[in-house]
Protein backbone atom coordinates (compact mmCIF):
# COMPACT_ATOMS: atom_id res chain seq x y z
CA UNK A 1 0.00 0.00 0.00
CA UNK A 2 1.48 3.33 -1.09
CA UNK A 3 1.82 5.84 1.72
CA UNK A 4 2.54 8.68 -0.70
CA UNK A 5 0.65 10.33 -3.55
CA UNK A 6 3.34 11.23 -6.07
CA UNK A 7 7.02 10.57 -6.64
CA UNK A 8 7.72 14.09 -5.38
CA UNK A 9 5.60 13.53 -2.28
CA UNK A 10 7.51 10.31 -1.54
CA UNK A 11 10.87 11.99 -2.11
CA UNK A 12 10.02 14.81 0.27
CA UNK A 13 8.97 12.29 2.91
CA UNK A 14 12.33 10.54 2.57
CA UNK A 15 10.81 7.51 0.82
CA UNK A 16 12.77 5.81 -1.96
CA UNK A 17 10.23 4.35 -4.37
CA UNK A 18 10.79 1.36 -6.68
CA UNK A 19 10.80 3.81 -9.58
CA UNK A 20 13.61 5.82 -7.97
CA UNK A 21 15.63 2.64 -7.49
CA UNK A 22 15.19 1.73 -11.16
CA UNK A 23 16.22 5.21 -12.31
CA UNK A 24 19.25 5.18 -9.99
CA UNK A 25 20.41 1.86 -11.44
CA UNK A 26 20.07 3.11 -15.02
CA UNK A 27 21.84 6.40 -14.31
CA UNK A 28 24.72 5.03 -12.21
CA UNK A 29 23.50 7.11 -9.27
CA UNK A 30 22.52 6.18 -5.75
CA UNK A 31 18.82 5.98 -4.88
CA UNK A 32 19.40 8.74 -2.33
CA UNK A 33 20.76 11.05 -5.04
CA UNK A 34 17.71 10.44 -7.24
CA UNK A 35 15.34 10.93 -4.31
CA UNK A 36 16.99 14.26 -3.49
CA UNK A 37 16.71 15.48 -7.10
CA UNK A 38 13.04 14.45 -7.32
CA UNK A 39 12.33 16.24 -4.04
CA UNK A 40 13.84 19.43 -5.48
CA UNK A 41 11.93 19.11 -8.74
CA UNK A 42 15.14 18.87 -10.77
CA UNK A 43 14.28 15.32 -11.88
CA UNK A 44 10.82 14.14 -12.90
CA UNK A 45 9.92 10.45 -12.92
CA UNK A 46 6.81 10.42 -15.11
CA UNK A 47 4.97 7.42 -13.72
CA UNK A 48 1.19 7.36 -13.52
CA UNK A 49 0.30 4.83 -10.83
CA UNK A 50 -2.05 3.13 -13.33
CA UNK A 51 0.64 2.54 -16.00
CA UNK A 52 1.55 -0.99 -14.96
CA UNK A 53 3.87 -1.83 -17.87
CA UNK A 54 6.06 1.25 -17.39
CA UNK A 55 9.83 0.89 -17.34
CA UNK A 56 10.58 4.07 -15.36
CA UNK A 57 13.02 6.73 -16.45
CA UNK A 58 14.13 9.99 -14.90
CA UNK A 59 14.12 13.28 -16.80
CA UNK A 60 16.65 15.87 -15.63
CA UNK A 61 19.62 17.79 -16.99
CA UNK A 62 22.10 15.84 -14.83
CA UNK A 63 20.80 12.50 -16.14
CA UNK A 64 21.04 10.85 -19.55
CA UNK A 65 19.19 13.01 -22.11
CA UNK A 66 15.84 11.42 -22.93
CA UNK A 67 14.07 11.20 -26.31
CA UNK A 68 10.35 11.64 -26.98
CA UNK A 69 8.58 10.40 -30.13
CA UNK A 70 5.36 12.04 -31.33
CA UNK A 71 2.82 9.70 -32.97
CA UNK A 72 -0.92 9.48 -33.52
CA UNK A 73 -3.52 9.53 -36.28
CA UNK A 74 -5.04 12.46 -38.15
CA UNK A 75 -8.07 12.82 -40.39
CA UNK A 76 -5.87 12.24 -43.44
CA UNK A 77 -3.90 9.30 -41.94
CA UNK A 78 -6.20 7.38 -39.65
CA UNK A 79 -4.83 3.82 -39.34
CA UNK A 80 -4.22 3.07 -35.64
CA UNK A 81 -2.56 -0.25 -36.50
CA UNK A 82 0.12 1.61 -38.44
CA UNK A 83 0.64 3.96 -35.49
CA UNK A 84 1.07 0.99 -33.16
CA UNK A 85 3.74 -0.40 -35.50
CA UNK A 86 5.53 2.95 -35.20
CA UNK A 87 5.22 2.80 -31.41
CA UNK A 88 6.85 -0.60 -31.11
CA UNK A 89 9.56 0.33 -33.64
CA UNK A 90 10.26 3.51 -31.65
CA UNK A 91 10.55 1.59 -28.39
CA UNK A 92 12.87 -0.96 -30.02
CA UNK A 93 15.06 1.90 -31.27
CA UNK A 94 15.37 3.28 -27.75
CA UNK A 95 12.68 5.97 -27.46
CA UNK A 96 12.11 6.89 -23.81
CA UNK A 97 8.64 8.38 -24.29
CA UNK A 98 5.74 8.24 -26.73
CA UNK A 99 3.34 11.15 -27.11
CA UNK A 100 -0.03 10.28 -28.60
CA UNK A 101 -1.09 13.37 -30.57
CA UNK A 102 -4.09 11.73 -32.24
CA UNK A 103 -6.65 14.19 -33.59
CA UNK A 104 -9.21 11.90 -35.20
CA UNK A 105 -11.57 9.05 -34.38
CA UNK A 106 -12.06 7.21 -31.11
CA UNK A 107 -8.80 8.01 -29.38
CA UNK A 108 -9.36 6.25 -26.06
CA UNK A 109 -8.79 2.60 -27.13
CA UNK A 110 -5.40 3.51 -28.67
CA UNK A 111 -4.42 5.52 -25.60
CA UNK A 112 -5.36 2.66 -23.30
CA UNK A 113 -3.49 0.20 -25.50
CA UNK A 114 -0.39 2.35 -25.11
CA UNK A 115 -0.59 2.47 -21.32
CA UNK A 116 -1.35 -1.25 -21.06
CA UNK A 117 1.33 -2.50 -23.46
CA UNK A 118 4.05 0.13 -23.88
CA UNK A 119 6.97 0.31 -21.41
CA UNK A 120 7.90 3.88 -22.43
CA UNK A 121 6.50 6.97 -20.74
CA UNK A 122 3.21 7.98 -22.37
CA UNK A 123 2.26 11.60 -22.89
CA UNK A 124 -0.76 13.33 -24.42
CA UNK A 125 -2.13 16.81 -25.14
CA UNK A 126 -5.68 16.74 -23.71
CA UNK A 127 -6.82 19.90 -25.52
CA UNK A 128 -6.40 18.03 -28.84
CA UNK A 129 -8.70 15.32 -27.62
CA UNK A 130 -11.40 17.63 -26.28
CA UNK A 131 -13.03 18.41 -29.63
CA UNK A 132 -12.71 14.76 -30.71
CA UNK A 133 -14.02 13.35 -27.42
CA UNK A 134 -17.13 15.53 -27.33
CA UNK A 135 -17.59 15.73 -31.13
CA UNK A 136 -18.45 19.41 -30.79
CA UNK A 137 -16.99 22.57 -32.24
CA UNK A 138 -14.31 24.27 -30.19
CA UNK A 139 -16.39 27.33 -29.28
CA UNK A 140 -19.14 25.18 -27.73
CA UNK A 141 -16.82 23.52 -25.20
CA UNK A 142 -16.75 24.72 -21.60
CA UNK A 143 -13.90 25.01 -19.14
CA UNK A 144 -15.33 21.97 -17.35
CA UNK A 145 -15.20 19.98 -20.61
CA UNK A 146 -11.47 20.63 -20.92
CA UNK A 147 -10.76 19.73 -17.30
CA UNK A 148 -12.81 16.52 -17.56
CA UNK A 149 -10.64 15.36 -20.49
CA UNK A 150 -7.52 15.93 -18.38
CA UNK A 151 -9.05 13.61 -15.77
CA UNK A 152 -9.99 11.08 -18.46
CA UNK A 153 -6.39 10.90 -19.66
CA UNK A 154 -5.14 10.53 -16.09
CA UNK A 155 -7.58 7.68 -15.52
CA UNK A 156 -6.33 6.03 -18.73
CA UNK A 157 -2.82 5.82 -17.24
CA UNK A 158 -1.06 8.63 -19.11
CA UNK A 159 2.26 9.57 -17.44
CA UNK A 160 2.48 13.21 -18.50
CA UNK A 161 0.16 15.74 -20.11
CA UNK A 162 1.10 18.83 -22.05
CA UNK A 163 -1.11 21.69 -20.89
CA UNK A 164 -0.88 25.20 -22.31
CA UNK A 165 -1.41 26.96 -19.00
CA UNK A 166 0.90 29.90 -19.65
CA UNK A 167 -1.07 31.96 -22.15
CA UNK A 168 -3.84 34.22 -20.92
CA UNK A 169 -6.17 36.82 -22.37
CA UNK A 170 -3.23 39.22 -22.11
CA UNK A 171 -1.48 37.08 -24.72
CA UNK A 172 -4.17 37.96 -27.26
CA UNK A 173 -3.19 41.63 -27.04
CA UNK A 174 0.51 40.75 -27.18
CA UNK A 175 0.16 38.69 -30.34
CA UNK A 176 -1.83 41.46 -32.02
CA UNK A 177 0.56 44.20 -30.88
CA UNK A 178 3.95 42.65 -31.52
CA UNK A 179 3.19 41.35 -35.03
CA UNK A 180 5.11 38.09 -34.85
CA UNK A 181 6.14 36.69 -38.20
CA UNK A 182 4.63 33.25 -37.41
CA UNK A 183 2.10 34.14 -34.68
CA UNK A 184 1.42 30.94 -32.63
CA UNK A 185 2.64 27.66 -34.14
CA UNK A 186 1.81 25.42 -31.18
CA UNK A 187 -1.24 23.38 -32.19
CA UNK A 188 -2.50 23.18 -28.61
CA UNK A 189 -1.64 26.81 -27.96
CA UNK A 190 -3.53 27.93 -31.06
CA UNK A 191 -6.61 25.99 -29.94
CA UNK A 192 -6.56 27.64 -26.51
CA UNK A 193 -5.96 31.05 -28.13
CA UNK A 194 -8.85 30.51 -30.55
CA UNK A 195 -11.16 29.37 -27.74
CA UNK A 196 -10.38 32.49 -25.71
CA UNK A 197 -10.99 34.71 -28.75
CA UNK A 198 -14.32 33.08 -29.55
CA UNK A 199 -15.70 32.84 -26.00
CA UNK A 200 -14.21 35.91 -24.36
CA UNK A 201 -13.22 33.73 -21.39
CA UNK A 202 -9.88 33.16 -19.67
CA UNK A 203 -7.70 30.17 -20.52
CA UNK A 204 -9.31 27.31 -18.55
CA UNK A 205 -5.96 25.60 -18.01
CA UNK A 206 -4.72 28.76 -16.29
CA UNK A 207 -7.94 29.70 -14.49
CA UNK A 208 -8.58 26.22 -13.08
CA UNK A 209 -4.95 25.26 -12.59
CA UNK A 210 -5.43 24.23 -8.97
CA UNK A 211 -8.17 21.79 -9.95
CA UNK A 212 -5.86 20.31 -12.59
CA UNK A 213 -3.11 19.96 -9.99
CA UNK A 214 -5.48 17.97 -7.77
CA UNK A 215 -6.13 15.54 -10.64
CA UNK A 216 -2.42 15.18 -11.37
CA UNK A 217 -1.64 14.62 -7.70
CA UNK A 218 -4.31 11.90 -7.45
CA UNK A 219 -2.86 9.83 -10.31
CA UNK A 220 0.76 11.04 -10.17
CA UNK A 221 0.63 12.61 -13.61
CA UNK A 222 3.50 14.95 -14.47
CA UNK A 223 2.51 18.29 -15.95
CA UNK A 224 4.47 19.29 -19.02
CA UNK A 225 3.90 23.03 -19.17
CA UNK A 226 3.41 23.71 -22.87
CA UNK A 227 5.01 26.74 -24.51
CA UNK A 228 2.13 28.04 -26.60
CA UNK A 229 4.22 31.05 -27.69
CA UNK A 230 7.30 29.10 -28.70
CA UNK A 231 8.98 30.64 -31.75
CA UNK A 232 7.99 28.99 -35.03
CA UNK A 233 10.70 30.76 -36.99
CA UNK A 234 14.07 32.33 -36.25
CA UNK A 235 12.61 35.84 -36.40
CA UNK A 236 10.34 35.21 -33.38
CA UNK A 237 12.99 33.64 -31.11
CA UNK A 238 13.39 35.29 -27.74
CA UNK A 239 10.60 37.84 -28.24
CA UNK A 240 8.40 39.27 -25.50
CA UNK A 241 5.63 36.69 -26.10
CA UNK A 242 8.00 33.76 -25.55
CA UNK A 243 9.78 35.25 -22.54
CA UNK A 244 6.68 36.49 -20.72
CA UNK A 245 5.06 33.07 -21.07
CA UNK A 246 8.23 31.46 -19.71
CA UNK A 247 8.08 33.71 -16.64
CA UNK A 248 4.49 32.61 -16.08
CA UNK A 249 5.50 28.96 -16.48
CA UNK A 250 8.05 29.51 -13.71
CA UNK A 251 5.26 30.72 -11.43
CA UNK A 252 3.08 27.74 -12.37
CA UNK A 253 6.00 25.38 -11.68
CA UNK A 254 6.24 26.68 -8.14
CA UNK A 255 2.50 26.24 -7.60
CA UNK A 256 2.66 22.64 -8.84
CA UNK A 257 5.55 21.81 -6.53
CA UNK A 258 3.57 23.18 -3.60
CA UNK A 259 1.11 20.33 -4.26
CA UNK A 260 3.87 17.73 -4.85
CA UNK A 261 3.05 17.57 -8.55
CA UNK A 262 6.03 16.94 -10.84
CA UNK A 263 6.69 19.40 -13.65
CA UNK A 264 8.54 19.57 -16.94
CA UNK A 265 8.72 22.87 -18.84
CA UNK A 266 8.53 22.92 -22.62
CA UNK A 267 10.72 25.13 -24.77
CA UNK A 268 11.42 26.26 -28.31
CA UNK A 269 11.02 25.82 -31.24
CA UNK A 270 13.06 27.63 -33.86
CA UNK A 271 16.13 29.37 -32.42
CA UNK A 272 19.35 30.69 -34.01
CA UNK A 273 22.29 28.53 -33.00
CA UNK A 274 23.99 31.32 -31.06
CA UNK A 275 20.90 31.93 -28.90
CA UNK A 276 20.24 28.36 -27.76
CA UNK A 277 22.53 28.30 -24.71
CA UNK A 278 21.05 31.57 -23.41
CA UNK A 279 17.52 30.14 -23.79
CA UNK A 280 18.47 27.11 -21.71
CA UNK A 281 20.09 29.20 -18.96
CA UNK A 282 17.13 31.58 -18.72
CA UNK A 283 14.74 28.65 -18.34
CA UNK A 284 16.87 27.03 -15.65
CA UNK A 285 16.83 30.28 -13.69
CA UNK A 286 13.17 31.23 -14.19
CA UNK A 287 11.87 27.68 -13.66
CA UNK A 288 14.25 26.81 -10.81
CA UNK A 289 15.91 23.83 -12.47
CA UNK A 290 12.73 22.04 -13.55
CA UNK A 291 13.50 19.64 -16.45
CA UNK A 292 13.42 21.43 -19.80
CA UNK A 293 11.72 19.64 -22.72
CA UNK A 294 12.54 21.10 -26.14
CA UNK A 295 11.27 20.60 -29.67
CA UNK A 296 14.54 20.78 -31.56
CA UNK A 297 15.41 23.60 -31.41
CA UNK A 298 15.56 23.97 -35.19
CA UNK A 299 18.45 26.21 -36.14
CA UNK A 300 17.29 27.22 -39.61
CA UNK A 301 13.92 27.58 -41.33
CA UNK A 302 14.90 26.49 -44.86
CA UNK A 303 15.36 22.71 -44.64
CA UNK A 304 11.96 21.01 -45.14
CA UNK A 305 12.64 17.33 -45.68
CA UNK A 306 15.79 17.57 -43.57
CA UNK A 307 14.47 19.08 -40.35
CA UNK A 308 15.60 16.02 -38.39
CA UNK A 309 19.11 17.34 -39.09
CA UNK A 310 18.39 20.98 -38.23
CA UNK A 311 16.76 19.72 -35.05
CA UNK A 312 19.65 17.44 -34.11
CA UNK A 313 22.11 20.31 -34.44
CA UNK A 314 20.04 22.47 -32.10
CA UNK A 315 19.17 19.57 -29.82
CA UNK A 316 22.82 18.73 -29.19
CA UNK A 317 23.58 22.32 -28.18
CA UNK A 318 20.41 22.57 -26.08
CA UNK A 319 21.04 19.33 -24.18
CA UNK A 320 24.70 20.21 -23.61
CA UNK A 321 23.47 23.52 -22.19
CA UNK A 322 20.89 22.05 -19.81
CA UNK A 323 17.87 20.67 -21.71
CA UNK A 324 16.81 17.30 -20.31
CA UNK A 325 14.34 15.97 -22.87
CA UNK A 326 14.45 16.19 -26.67
CA UNK A 327 11.28 15.84 -28.71
CA UNK A 328 12.33 14.23 -31.95
CA UNK A 329 11.75 15.91 -35.28
CA UNK A 330 11.40 13.83 -38.46
CA UNK A 331 12.09 14.58 -42.14
CA UNK A 332 8.31 15.02 -42.49
CA UNK A 333 8.19 18.00 -40.07
CA UNK A 334 6.15 20.87 -41.58
CA UNK A 335 5.14 18.56 -44.46
CA UNK A 336 3.17 15.43 -43.49
CA UNK A 337 2.41 12.80 -40.87
CA UNK A 338 5.65 10.82 -40.51
CA UNK A 339 5.77 7.27 -41.84
CA UNK A 340 7.81 4.44 -40.32
CA UNK A 341 11.02 5.44 -42.09
CA UNK A 342 10.56 9.09 -41.02
CA UNK A 343 10.14 7.92 -37.44
CA UNK A 344 13.36 5.94 -37.64
CA UNK A 345 15.32 8.86 -39.10
CA UNK A 346 13.94 11.22 -36.47
CA UNK A 347 14.83 8.91 -33.60
CA UNK A 348 18.36 8.24 -34.85
CA UNK A 349 19.03 11.97 -35.33
CA UNK A 350 17.73 12.78 -31.85
CA UNK A 351 19.67 9.95 -30.24
CA UNK A 352 22.88 11.19 -31.86
CA UNK A 353 22.19 14.68 -30.50
CA UNK A 354 21.37 13.37 -27.03
CA UNK A 355 24.40 11.11 -26.88
CA UNK A 356 26.75 13.85 -28.06
CA UNK A 357 25.38 16.15 -25.35
CA UNK A 358 25.70 13.47 -22.67
CA UNK A 359 29.37 13.05 -23.53
CA UNK A 360 29.87 16.83 -23.36
CA UNK A 361 28.14 16.93 -19.94
CA UNK A 362 30.22 13.97 -18.75
CA UNK A 363 27.17 11.91 -17.81
CA UNK A 364 28.49 8.77 -16.04
CA UNK A 365 29.55 6.08 -18.54
CA UNK A 366 28.11 8.00 -21.51
CA UNK A 367 31.36 7.64 -23.49
CA UNK A 368 31.94 3.97 -22.71
CA UNK A 369 30.39 2.72 -25.93
CA UNK A 370 32.41 5.23 -27.99
CA UNK A 371 35.59 3.85 -26.46
CA UNK A 372 34.48 0.31 -27.27
CA UNK A 373 33.83 1.37 -30.85
CA UNK A 374 37.33 2.86 -31.10
CA UNK A 375 38.82 -0.39 -29.81
CA UNK A 376 36.86 -2.37 -32.41
CA UNK A 377 37.88 -0.03 -35.24
CA UNK A 378 41.54 -0.17 -34.26
CA UNK A 379 41.62 -3.92 -34.85
CA UNK A 380 39.17 -3.78 -37.78
CA UNK A 381 36.68 -6.02 -35.94
CA UNK A 382 33.53 -5.39 -37.95
CA UNK A 383 31.20 -7.55 -35.83
CA UNK A 384 32.17 -5.67 -32.68
CA UNK A 385 31.62 -2.40 -34.53
CA UNK A 386 28.05 -3.46 -35.35
CA UNK A 387 27.49 -4.20 -31.65
CA UNK A 388 28.47 -0.63 -30.78
CA UNK A 389 26.62 1.06 -33.64
CA UNK A 390 23.51 3.15 -33.00
CA UNK A 391 21.91 1.61 -36.08
CA UNK A 392 23.83 -1.61 -36.83
CA UNK A 393 21.51 -2.71 -39.64
CA UNK A 394 22.18 0.38 -41.72
CA UNK A 395 25.93 0.30 -41.05
CA UNK A 396 26.18 -3.37 -42.03
CA UNK A 397 24.07 -2.96 -45.16
CA UNK A 398 26.24 -0.08 -46.44
CA UNK A 399 29.40 -2.15 -46.05
CA UNK A 400 27.81 -5.23 -47.62
CA UNK A 401 26.45 -3.21 -50.55
CA UNK A 402 29.94 -1.90 -51.38
CA UNK A 403 32.04 -4.81 -50.17
CA UNK A 404 35.84 -4.48 -50.41
CA UNK A 405 38.21 -6.91 -52.08
CA UNK A 406 39.91 -7.62 -48.74
CA UNK A 407 38.03 -8.06 -45.45
CA UNK A 408 40.55 -6.02 -43.45
CA UNK A 409 39.74 -2.86 -45.43
CA UNK A 410 36.74 -0.95 -46.72
CA UNK A 411 36.00 -0.09 -50.34
CA UNK A 412 37.03 3.54 -49.90
CA UNK A 413 40.68 3.06 -48.89
CA UNK A 414 41.43 -0.56 -49.74
CA UNK A 415 45.03 -1.31 -48.88
CA UNK A 416 45.65 2.41 -48.37
CA UNK A 417 43.69 2.03 -45.07
CA UNK A 418 45.52 3.97 -42.35
CA UNK A 419 44.37 1.60 -39.63
CA UNK A 420 45.62 -1.46 -41.53
CA UNK A 421 48.95 0.20 -42.30
CA UNK A 422 49.50 1.30 -38.70
CA UNK A 423 48.68 -2.13 -37.31
CA UNK A 424 51.14 -3.79 -39.66
CA UNK A 425 53.85 -1.16 -39.06
CA UNK A 426 53.59 -1.42 -35.29
CA UNK A 427 53.72 -5.23 -35.54
CA UNK A 428 56.84 -5.08 -37.72
CA UNK A 429 55.00 -6.55 -40.71
CA UNK A 430 55.52 -5.83 -44.41
CA UNK A 431 52.94 -3.31 -45.67
CA UNK A 432 51.72 -4.24 -49.12
CA UNK A 433 49.84 -1.48 -50.91
CA UNK A 434 49.61 -2.56 -54.58
PyMOL commands that set and color helices and strands:
alter all, ss='L'
color gray80, all
select helices_A, chain A and resi 7-12+18-27+31-40+80-92+107-117+126-134+138-140+143-155+169-178+187-199+204-207+209-219+234-236+240-258+273-286+307-320+340-360+368-378+382-388+392-401+414-416+418-426
alter helices_A, ss='H'
color red, helices_A
select strands_A, chain A and resi 66-71+97-100+121-124+160-163+222-225+263-267+291-295+325-327
alter strands_A, ss='S'
color yellow, strands_A
deselect
rebuild
show_as cartoon
